[in-house]
Amino acid sequence: MKESWKPGTMLNPLPAVIVSCGDSNKSNLITVAWTGTLCTDPAMLYISVRPERFSYDIIKEHMEFTVNLTTASMARATDLCGVRSGRDCDKWELTGLTPYPGVEVGCPAIEQSPISIECKVRQIVHLGTHDMFIADVVNVLADSKYIDAETGKFDLSKAGLLTYSHGAYYSVGEYIGHFGYSIRKKK
């Protein structure tokens, strides 16, 4: 039997990412769980941010940001970037995360992140509590230590990516099967 609940944010778990924004002179970090893929070709994603957040105006001014995937070892930094404001502290210093120069955007990526996705804002959609920044993916920075030498693919099981669900963080990574494994013929 299922219970009926009021409408809410029940699509879980979500990636717990740290978005970096700004430029080489002044940048900030913000934890975001409202994010996802929008399109394959052209590659697009979105982040949703409350307008009162410090990073909101920075992203709106520069019209670019970098989505940095996080790992279990980055959980404390991820949480700190979500509960502390860049108005009151330097989150790079607070977390010990290291800025890595952007390639196609002016904002830094996070060196400790296994994948950093550089984005340029295409459109801002005003919703309710959050505004959605729809963005084109202009570059992806992948840490070579997570790339499988044989396949050239990102090895999720090595990364221990962090997710967020109902106020809690979880690590993912157990391999179950690849896309289409349910219909592949056995050898």
N, CA and C of each residue as an Amber inpcrd file, in Angstrom:
protein
   561
   0.8390000  -1.1750000   0.0000000   0.0000000   0.0000000   0.0000000
   0.8860000   1.2420000   0.0000000   0.4940000   2.2660000  -0.7380000
   1.2260000   3.5270000  -0.7830000   0.4300000   4.6120000  -0.0840000
   1.1500000   5.5320000   0.5700000   0.5310000   6.7010000   1.1850000
   0.5460000   7.8430000   0.1850000  -0.4540000   8.7040000   0.2590000
  -0.5120000   9.8810000  -0.5920000   0.0430000  11.0710000   0.1900000
   1.0430000  11.7350000  -0.3850000   1.6590000  12.9020000   0.2480000
   1.3840000  14.1350000  -0.5860000   1.5280000  15.2880000   0.0410000
   1.3690000  16.5350000  -0.7080000   2.4960000  16.6570000  -1.7320000
   2.3140000  17.4380000  -2.7910000   3.3760000  17.6040000  -3.7820000
   4.6550000  18.1250000  -3.1300000   5.7690000  17.5620000  -3.5490000
   7.0520000  17.9750000  -2.9770000   8.2100000  17.5130000  -3.8380000
   9.3930000  17.7980000  -3.3770000  10.6070000  17.4530000  -4.1210000
  11.0340000  16.0300000  -3.7730000  10.4320000  15.0610000  -4.4320000
  10.6520000  13.6460000  -4.1210000  11.5210000  12.9270000  -5.1500000
  12.0290000  13.6360000  -6.1400000  12.9020000  13.0130000  -7.1220000
  14.3010000  12.9520000  -6.5070000  14.6170000  11.8220000  -5.8980000
  15.8590000  11.6640000  -5.1530000  16.4940000  10.3230000  -5.4590000
  17.7860000  10.1570000  -5.2730000  18.7640000  11.1630000  -4.8590000
  19.1270000  12.0660000  -6.0230000  19.7250000  13.1960000  -5.6940000
  20.2000000  14.1680000  -6.6720000  21.7000000  14.3260000  -6.5140000
  22.3870000  14.7520000  -7.5660000  23.8150000  15.0060000  -7.3760000
  24.0080000  16.2020000  -6.4470000  24.9280000  16.0950000  -5.5260000
  25.2990000  17.2330000  -4.6810000  26.5270000  17.8450000  -5.3280000
  26.3460000  18.9570000  -6.0150000  27.4520000  19.5730000  -6.7470000
  27.8250000  20.9000000  -6.0990000  29.0560000  21.3220000  -6.3390000
  29.4620000  22.6660000  -5.9540000  29.6320000  23.4540000  -7.2410000
  28.9010000  24.5510000  -7.3320000  28.9860000  25.4200000  -8.4940000
  29.9830000  26.5340000  -8.1750000  30.9560000  26.6960000  -9.0520000
  31.8910000  27.8120000  -8.9030000  31.4820000  28.8940000  -9.8910000
  31.6430000  30.1450000  -9.4590000  31.2250000  31.2690000 -10.2880000
  32.1230000  32.4660000 -10.0030000  32.0430000  33.4630000 -10.8660000
  32.8640000  34.6580000 -10.7090000  33.9900000  34.6700000 -11.7210000
  35.1340000  35.2370000 -11.3110000  36.2880000  35.3020000 -12.2030000
  37.5640000  35.1750000 -11.3840000  38.7000000  35.3840000 -12.0370000
  39.9790000  35.1970000 -11.3490000  40.1980000  36.2180000 -10.2310000
  39.5090000  37.3430000 -10.2780000  39.6310000  38.3470000  -9.2170000
  38.7740000  38.0330000  -8.0020000  37.5580000  37.5580000  -8.2340000
  36.6180000  37.2610000  -7.1410000  35.7170000  36.1270000  -7.5880000
  35.7580000  35.0310000  -6.8550000  34.8990000  33.8950000  -7.1890000
  34.2340000  33.3700000  -5.9320000  33.2240000  32.5570000  -6.1240000
  32.4900000  31.9810000  -4.9990000  32.1000000  30.5490000  -5.3330000
  31.7320000  29.8250000  -4.2960000  31.2740000  28.4370000  -4.4020000
  29.8960000  28.3400000  -3.7620000  29.0060000  27.5870000  -4.3840000
  27.6600000  27.3700000  -3.8460000  27.2760000  25.9160000  -4.0840000
  26.7610000  25.2720000  -3.0500000  26.2840000  23.8980000  -3.1970000
  24.8870000  23.9250000  -3.8160000  24.6810000  23.0580000  -4.7990000
  23.4080000  22.9830000  -5.5110000  23.0180000  21.5120000  -5.6530000
  21.7660000  21.2090000  -5.3640000  21.2490000  19.8730000  -5.6490000
  20.2000000  19.9380000  -6.7620000  19.6530000  21.1090000  -7.0000000
  18.6690000  21.2550000  -8.0770000  19.4410000  21.4880000  -9.3690000
  19.8500000  20.3860000  -9.9860000  20.6300000  20.4320000 -11.2180000
  20.3780000  19.1740000 -12.0300000  20.6150000  19.2510000 -13.3170000
  20.4530000  18.0670000 -14.1510000  20.7210000  18.3430000 -15.6150000
  20.7380000  17.2820000 -16.3790000  20.9360000  17.3340000 -17.8190000
  19.6380000  17.7550000 -18.4880000  19.7430000  18.6190000 -19.4950000
  18.5680000  19.0460000 -20.2600000  18.5600000  18.5140000 -21.6830000
  19.7400000  18.3870000 -22.2830000  19.8090000  18.0220000 -23.6910000
  21.1760000  17.4160000 -23.9890000  21.2140000  16.5020000 -24.9640000
  22.4630000  15.8780000 -25.3720000  23.1690000  16.6870000 -26.4530000
  22.4280000  17.1100000 -27.4640000  23.0230000  17.8290000 -28.5820000
  22.1230000  18.9890000 -28.9850000  22.4570000  20.2040000 -28.5770000
  23.6900000  20.5960000 -27.9000000  23.6580000  20.1840000 -26.4280000
  24.8450000  19.9360000 -25.8890000  24.9360000  19.5550000 -24.4810000
  24.4820000  20.7280000 -23.6200000  23.4810000  20.4770000 -22.7700000
  22.9260000  21.5220000 -21.9180000  22.5970000  20.9460000 -20.5490000
  22.6940000  21.8000000 -19.5390000  22.2540000  21.4330000 -18.2060000
  21.6280000  22.6500000 -17.5460000  21.1260000  22.4580000 -16.3490000
  20.5460000  23.5730000 -15.6090000  20.9910000  23.4990000 -14.1580000
  20.9460000  24.6460000 -13.5070000  21.0160000  24.7270000 -12.0540000
  19.8890000  25.6580000 -11.6300000  19.3120000  25.4130000 -10.4770000
  18.3070000  26.3140000  -9.9390000  18.8330000  26.9040000  -8.6480000
  18.7600000  28.2410000  -8.5420000  19.3360000  28.9760000  -7.4230000
  18.3180000  29.9890000  -6.9200000  18.2340000  30.1310000  -5.6030000
  17.3710000  31.1570000  -5.0130000  17.9690000  32.5360000  -5.3070000
  17.1520000  33.5010000  -5.7170000  17.6710000  34.8410000  -6.0260000
  18.3740000  35.5300000  -4.8570000  18.0550000  35.1770000  -3.6300000
  18.6950000  35.8260000  -2.4820000  20.0860000  35.2720000  -2.1750000
  20.4750000  34.2000000  -2.8320000  21.8040000  33.6240000  -2.5980000
  22.8770000  34.5310000  -3.1910000  24.0100000  34.6190000  -2.5220000
  25.1190000  35.4710000  -2.9310000  25.5880000  35.1550000  -4.3550000
  25.6490000  33.8820000  -4.6990000  26.1350000  33.4660000  -6.0240000
  25.1720000  33.8140000  -7.1490000  23.9090000  34.0060000  -6.8330000
  22.9070000  34.2930000  -7.8670000  23.3180000  35.4920000  -8.7220000
  23.6190000  36.6050000  -8.0660000  23.9890000  37.8170000  -8.8040000
  25.3190000  37.6650000  -9.5370000  26.2300000  36.8890000  -8.9630000
  27.5210000  36.6520000  -9.6260000  27.2970000  35.8890000 -10.9290000
  26.4860000  34.8480000 -10.8710000  26.1950000  34.0590000 -12.0820000
  25.4600000  34.9200000 -13.1000000  24.5050000  35.7000000 -12.6220000
  23.7230000  36.5520000 -13.5230000  24.6160000  37.6010000 -14.1940000
  25.5730000  38.1460000 -13.4630000  26.4810000  39.1540000 -14.0190000
  27.4130000  38.5580000 -15.0740000  28.0220000  37.4160000 -14.7680000
  29.0100000  36.8070000 -15.6610000  28.3860000  35.8880000 -16.7150000
  27.1780000  35.4090000 -16.4570000  26.4510000  34.5140000 -17.3590000
  27.2420000  33.2440000 -17.6740000  27.9640000  32.7380000 -16.6670000
  28.6760000  31.4730000 -16.7820000  28.9330000  30.9270000 -15.3850000
  29.1900000  29.6300000 -15.3320000  29.4840000  28.9550000 -14.0700000
  30.0870000  27.5990000 -14.4000000  30.6210000  26.9450000 -13.3790000
  31.1390000  25.5890000 -13.5420000  30.4880000  24.6890000 -12.5090000
  29.9400000  23.5750000 -12.9680000  29.3570000  22.5680000 -12.0880000
  30.4520000  21.5620000 -11.7660000  30.7930000  21.4420000 -10.4900000
  31.8340000  20.5320000 -10.0330000  31.1920000  19.3610000  -9.2980000
  31.3360000  18.1540000  -9.8550000  30.8280000  16.9850000  -9.1570000
  31.6420000  16.8010000  -7.8850000  31.0000000  16.2790000  -6.8560000
  31.6690000  16.1050000  -5.5740000  31.7730000  14.6310000  -5.2240000
  32.6810000  14.3400000  -4.2890000  32.9320000  12.9650000  -3.8610000
  32.7020000  12.8560000  -2.3590000  32.7100000  11.6300000  -1.8630000
  32.5430000  11.4110000  -0.4250000  33.6210000  12.1570000   0.3600000
  34.8330000  12.2210000  -0.1710000  35.9080000  12.9330000   0.5340000
  35.6960000  14.4480000   0.5300000  34.7940000  14.9290000  -0.3210000
  34.4760000  16.3560000  -0.3800000  33.1800000  16.6970000   0.3570000
  32.6140000  15.7430000   1.0950000  31.2980000  15.9410000   1.7240000
  31.2840000  17.1380000   2.6790000  32.2800000  17.2620000   3.5270000
  32.3110000  18.3880000   4.4760000  32.3670000  19.7220000   3.7280000
  33.2230000  19.8210000   2.7200000  33.3240000  21.0430000   1.9320000
  32.0130000  21.3310000   1.2040000  31.3780000  20.2840000   0.6970000
  30.1010000  20.4410000   0.0000000  29.0580000  21.0110000   0.9510000
  28.9910000  20.4730000   2.1370000  28.0340000  20.9710000   3.1240000
  28.3430000  22.4220000   3.5040000  29.6050000  22.7230000   3.7670000
  29.9910000  24.0910000   4.1390000  29.6110000  25.1020000   3.0580000
  29.8020000  24.7380000   1.7970000  29.4650000  25.6540000   0.7020000
  27.9650000  25.8760000   0.5740000  27.1750000  24.9980000   1.1930000
  25.7250000  25.1530000   1.1600000  25.1570000  25.8860000   2.3620000
  25.8910000  25.9010000   3.4660000  25.3450000  26.5200000   4.6830000
  26.0230000  27.8380000   5.0570000  27.1400000  28.1370000   4.4330000
  27.8250000  29.4150000   4.6830000  27.6720000  30.3130000   3.4590000
  27.5920000  31.6070000   3.6770000  27.4370000  32.5500000   2.5780000
  28.7730000  33.1550000   2.1840000  28.9660000  33.3090000   0.8890000
  30.1460000  33.9730000   0.3650000  30.1810000  35.4550000   0.7210000
  29.0630000  35.9880000   1.1960000  29.0510000  37.3770000   1.6850000
  29.9030000  37.5100000   2.9420000  29.9970000  36.4100000   3.7170000
  30.6210000  36.4520000   5.0360000  31.9800000  35.7670000   5.1180000
  32.3630000  35.0020000   4.0960000  33.6220000  34.2580000   4.1730000
  34.1360000  33.9220000   2.7830000  35.3920000  33.5270000   2.7290000
  36.0010000  33.0170000   1.5060000  35.8740000  31.4960000   1.5670000
  34.9790000  30.9480000   0.7650000  34.7080000  29.5110000   0.8330000
  35.8760000  28.6680000   0.3370000  36.7040000  29.2080000  -0.5490000
  37.9000000  28.4760000  -0.9720000  38.7900000  28.2370000   0.2450000
  39.0090000  29.2980000   1.0030000  39.8610000  29.1970000   2.1900000
  39.1970000  28.3350000   3.2630000  37.9160000  28.5440000   3.4820000
  37.1750000  27.8080000   4.5090000  37.1980000  26.2980000   4.2700000
  37.0570000  25.8900000   3.0200000  36.9470000  24.4610000   2.6920000
  38.2860000  23.8050000   2.3660000  39.2720000  24.5960000   2.0150000
  40.5450000  24.0300000   1.5800000  40.5100000  23.5320000   0.1470000
  39.4490000  23.8410000  -0.5850000  39.3740000  23.4540000  -1.9930000
  40.3050000  24.3470000  -2.8040000  40.7750000  23.8190000  -3.9240000
  41.7650000  24.5160000  -4.7310000  41.1690000  24.9680000  -6.0540000
  41.2700000  26.2740000  -6.3740000  40.7850000  26.7350000  -7.6810000
  41.6590000  26.1810000  -8.8050000  41.0090000  25.7840000  -9.8920000
  41.6920000  25.2920000 -11.0900000  41.2350000  26.1880000 -12.2370000
  42.1490000  26.7390000 -13.0130000  41.7510000  27.7150000 -14.0430000
  40.7440000  27.1480000 -15.0370000  39.7080000  27.9550000 -15.3130000
  38.7400000  27.5760000 -16.3280000  39.3950000  27.5870000 -17.7030000
  38.8770000  26.7680000 -18.6050000  39.4090000  26.6870000 -19.9560000
  38.5610000  27.5290000 -20.9110000  37.2420000  27.3400000 -20.8670000
  36.3310000  28.0590000 -21.7570000  35.4890000  29.0980000 -21.0260000
  35.6580000  29.1970000 -19.7100000  34.9370000  30.1800000 -18.9030000
  35.9310000  30.8990000 -18.0040000  35.5430000  32.0470000 -17.4860000
  36.4160000  32.8370000 -16.6360000  36.4460000  32.4060000 -15.1920000
  35.4870000  31.5850000 -14.7850000  35.4530000  31.1540000 -13.3870000
  36.2820000  29.8880000 -13.2030000  36.8420000  29.7330000 -12.0090000
  37.6590000  28.5390000 -11.7610000  36.8000000  27.2930000 -11.5610000
  37.4020000  26.1550000 -11.8250000  36.8340000  24.8620000 -11.4530000
  37.4540000  24.4900000 -10.1110000  37.0640000  23.3440000  -9.5660000
  37.6380000  22.8500000  -8.3150000  38.5910000  21.7140000  -8.6650000
  39.8450000  21.8740000  -8.2880000  40.8560000  20.8660000  -8.6170000
  40.4970000  19.4850000  -8.0690000  39.9160000  19.4100000  -6.8780000
  39.5940000  18.1270000  -6.2490000  38.3800000  17.4390000  -6.8820000
  37.6390000  18.1230000  -7.7140000  36.4470000  17.5530000  -8.3360000
  36.8370000  16.5640000  -9.4280000  36.1980000  15.3880000  -9.4700000
  36.5200000  14.4250000 -10.5200000  36.0690000  14.8810000 -11.9110000
  34.9800000  15.6430000 -11.9640000  34.4500000  16.1870000 -13.2220000
  34.0020000  17.6160000 -12.9580000  34.4520000  18.5330000 -13.7990000
  34.0160000  19.9320000 -13.7380000  33.4340000  20.2840000 -15.0960000
  32.2110000  20.7970000 -15.0910000  31.4750000  21.0560000 -16.3290000
  31.3150000  22.5650000 -16.4970000  32.0370000  23.1160000 -17.4760000
  32.0020000  24.5550000 -17.7220000  30.7750000  24.9080000 -18.5530000
  30.0570000  25.9460000 -18.1080000  28.7770000  26.2870000 -18.7170000
  28.6360000  27.7800000 -18.9790000  27.9190000  28.1060000 -20.0520000
  27.5500000  29.4930000 -20.3510000  26.0250000  29.5630000 -20.3600000
  25.4970000  30.5360000 -19.6070000  24.0510000  30.6650000 -19.4330000
  23.4010000  31.0870000 -20.7450000  22.3940000  30.3490000 -21.1220000
  21.6000000  30.6350000 -22.3130000  20.3390000  31.4110000 -21.9450000
  19.7400000  31.0440000 -20.8110000  18.4560000  31.6350000 -20.4280000
  18.2640000  31.4870000 -18.9210000  17.5800000  32.4720000 -18.3360000
  17.1950000  32.3860000 -16.9240000  15.6740000  32.3240000 -16.8800000
  15.1540000  31.2810000 -16.2440000  13.7080000  31.1010000 -16.1380000
  13.3070000  31.3570000 -14.6880000  12.4510000  32.3430000 -14.4930000
  11.9840000  32.6850000 -13.1530000  10.8660000  31.7200000 -12.7790000
  11.0710000  30.9710000 -11.7040000  10.1060000  29.9690000 -11.2800000
   9.4490000  30.4490000  -9.9820000   9.4830000  29.6540000  -8.9350000
   8.9390000  30.0540000  -7.6380000  10.0610000  30.4900000  -6.7210000
  10.4490000  29.6080000  -5.8020000  11.5170000  29.9240000  -4.8570000
  12.8810000  30.0170000  -5.5300000  13.0390000  29.3690000  -6.6870000
  14.3140000  29.3160000  -7.3910000  14.1580000  29.8260000  -8.8200000
  15.2550000  30.3270000  -9.3780000  15.3210000  30.6350000 -10.8020000
  16.2420000  29.6020000 -11.4440000  15.8440000  29.1640000 -12.6270000
  16.6100000  28.1490000 -13.3320000  17.5320000  28.8060000 -14.3470000
  18.8300000  28.4900000 -14.2330000  19.8200000  28.9340000 -15.2070000
  20.0090000  27.7960000 -16.1990000  19.4990000  27.9790000 -17.4040000
  19.6670000  26.9900000 -18.4690000  20.9690000  27.3370000 -19.1800000
  21.8440000  26.3610000 -19.3130000  23.1890000  26.6570000 -19.8140000
  23.6760000  25.6490000 -20.8410000  24.5140000  26.1460000 -21.7400000
  25.2230000  25.2950000 -22.6870000  26.4980000  24.7980000 -22.0270000
  26.7800000  23.5240000 -22.1690000  28.0470000  22.9640000 -21.6980000
  29.0850000  23.3030000 -22.7580000  30.1360000  24.0390000 -22.3540000
  31.1510000  24.4630000 -23.3190000  32.4690000  23.7040000 -23.1630000
  32.6280000  22.9940000 -22.0470000  33.8350000  22.2010000 -21.8350000
  33.6410000  21.3100000 -20.6170000  34.3190000  20.1780000 -20.6160000
  34.3070000  19.2860000 -19.4610000  35.7570000  18.9870000 -19.0880000
  36.0750000  19.1710000 -17.8100000  37.3990000  18.8410000 -17.2850000
  37.2670000  17.5590000 -16.4700000  37.9620000  16.5090000 -16.8670000
  37.8790000  15.2170000 -16.1800000  39.2350000  14.8770000 -15.5690000
  39.2250000  14.5110000 -14.3040000  40.4570000  14.1210000 -13.6100000
  40.8960000  12.7570000 -14.1540000  42.1060000  12.7010000 -14.6870000
  42.5930000  11.4870000 -15.3450000  42.6630000  10.2800000 -14.4170000
  42.7320000  10.4900000 -13.1040000  42.8130000   9.3280000 -12.2090000
  41.5010000   8.5380000 -12.1650000  40.4220000   9.1040000 -12.6910000
  39.1380000   8.3980000 -12.7240000  38.8030000   7.8500000 -14.1170000
  39.7160000   7.9580000 -15.0450000  39.4770000   7.4750000 -16.4060000
  40.0530000   6.0740000 -16.5340000  39.2140000   5.1280000 -16.9610000
  39.6480000   3.7530000 -17.1720000  40.5940000   3.7150000 -18.3770000
  41.8020000   3.2200000 -18.1790000  42.8320000   3.2080000 -19.2230000
  42.4210000   2.3690000 -20.4320000  41.6670000   1.3050000 -20.2130000
  41.2780000   0.4210000 -21.3150000  40.1320000   0.9840000 -22.1430000
  39.1240000   1.5320000 -21.4690000  37.9270000   1.9870000 -22.1770000
  37.9300000   3.4820000 -22.4610000  38.7160000   4.2550000 -21.7040000
  38.7040000   5.7070000 -21.8430000  37.4780000   6.3510000 -21.2250000
  36.7030000   5.5700000 -20.4820000  35.4720000   6.0760000 -19.8610000
  35.7180000   6.4830000 -18.4180000  34.8650000   7.3650000 -17.9430000
  34.9000000   7.7930000 -16.5530000  34.4690000   6.6160000 -15.6810000
  35.2650000   6.2700000 -14.6740000  34.9810000   5.1290000 -13.8040000
  34.2870000   5.6130000 -12.5340000  32.9780000   5.5510000 -12.5490000
  32.1570000   6.0310000 -11.4410000  32.4900000   5.3170000 -10.1330000
  32.8080000   4.0380000 -10.2050000  33.0680000   3.2760000  -8.9840000
  34.3130000   3.7750000  -8.2510000  35.2630000   4.3590000  -8.9560000
  36.4590000   4.9040000  -8.3270000  36.2120000   6.2660000  -7.6870000
  35.2440000   7.0100000  -8.1980000  35.0380000   8.3920000  -7.7710000
  34.2980000   8.5200000  -6.4430000  33.3540000   7.6370000  -6.1550000
  32.5660000   7.7770000  -4.9290000  31.7740000   9.0690000  -4.9170000
  31.0610000   9.3400000  -6.0100000  30.3120000  10.5870000  -6.1350000
  29.3060000  10.7610000  -5.0050000  29.0710000  12.0160000  -4.6660000
  28.1880000  12.3830000  -3.5690000  26.8050000  12.7110000  -4.1090000
  25.7760000  12.2420000  -3.4070000  24.4000000  12.5970000  -3.7470000
  23.7170000  13.1860000  -2.5210000  22.5410000  13.7670000  -2.7560000
  21.7680000  14.4240000  -1.7030000  20.3420000  13.9030000  -1.7510000
  19.7870000  13.5820000  -0.5980000  18.4040000  13.1200000  -0.5340000
  17.7980000  13.4930000   0.8150000  16.7850000  14.3220000   0.7850000
  16.0310000  14.6930000   1.9950000  16.9230000  15.1340000   3.1460000
  17.8440000  16.0470000   2.8540000  18.6800000  16.6110000   3.9050000
  19.8830000  15.7760000   4.2990000  20.2190000  14.7530000   3.5150000
  21.3480000  13.8860000   3.8630000  22.2050000  13.6270000   2.6230000
  23.4830000  13.3690000   2.8530000  24.4380000  13.0710000   1.7800000
  24.7190000  11.5680000   1.7440000  24.8870000  11.0440000   0.5200000
  25.1830000   9.6320000   0.3200000  26.2410000   9.4900000  -0.7650000
  27.0180000   8.4310000  -0.6760000  28.0100000   8.1260000  -1.7010000
  27.4440000   7.0430000  -2.6180000  27.7370000   7.1550000  -3.9120000
  27.2690000   6.1530000  -4.8780000  28.4570000   5.5190000  -5.5860000
  28.2040000   4.4040000  -6.2280000  29.2830000   3.8350000  -7.0060000
  29.2170000   2.3500000  -7.2900000  28.3050000   1.6060000  -6.6910000
  28.2560000   0.1710000  -6.9660000  27.7820000  -0.0610000  -8.3930000
  28.5800000  -0.7880000  -9.1620000  28.2480000  -1.0780000 -10.5500000
  27.2090000  -2.1920000 -10.6060000  26.1490000  -1.9710000 -11.3810000
  25.0890000  -2.9690000 -11.5440000  25.0490000  -3.4770000 -12.9810000
  25.1710000  -2.5950000 -13.9300000  25.1500000  -2.9720000 -15.3400000
  25.1730000  -1.7340000 -16.2050000  25.4990000  -1.8930000 -17.4860000
  25.5330000  -0.7500000 -18.3930000  24.2090000  -0.6260000 -19.1360000
  24.0150000   0.5300000 -19.7610000  22.7840000   0.7800000 -20.5060000
  22.5700000  -0.3270000 -21.5300000  21.3860000  -0.9340000 -21.4980000
  21.0420000  -1.9940000 -22.4280000  21.4360000  -3.3870000 -21.9750000
  22.0060000  -3.5080000 -20.7680000  22.4390000  -4.8370000 -20.3110000
  21.2750000  -5.8100000 -20.1710000  20.0810000  -5.2910000 -19.9590000
  18.9100000  -6.1640000 -19.7570000  18.5070000  -6.9140000 -21.0220000
  18.9330000  -6.4240000 -22.1860000  18.5320000  -7.0910000 -23.4400000
  19.7300000  -7.6380000 -24.2120000  20.9270000  -7.4710000 -23.6860000
  22.1190000  -7.9510000 -24.3790000  22.1470000  -9.4810000 -24.3510000
  22.5230000 -10.0640000 -25.4500000  22.6190000 -11.5100000 -25.5410000
  23.8500000 -11.9710000 -24.7630000  23.7090000 -13.0720000 -24.0550000
  24.8270000 -13.6370000 -23.3050000  25.7850000 -14.3220000 -24.2620000
  27.0750000 -14.1930000 -23.9480000  28.0960000 -14.8110000 -24.8050000
  28.3300000 -16.2510000 -24.4150000
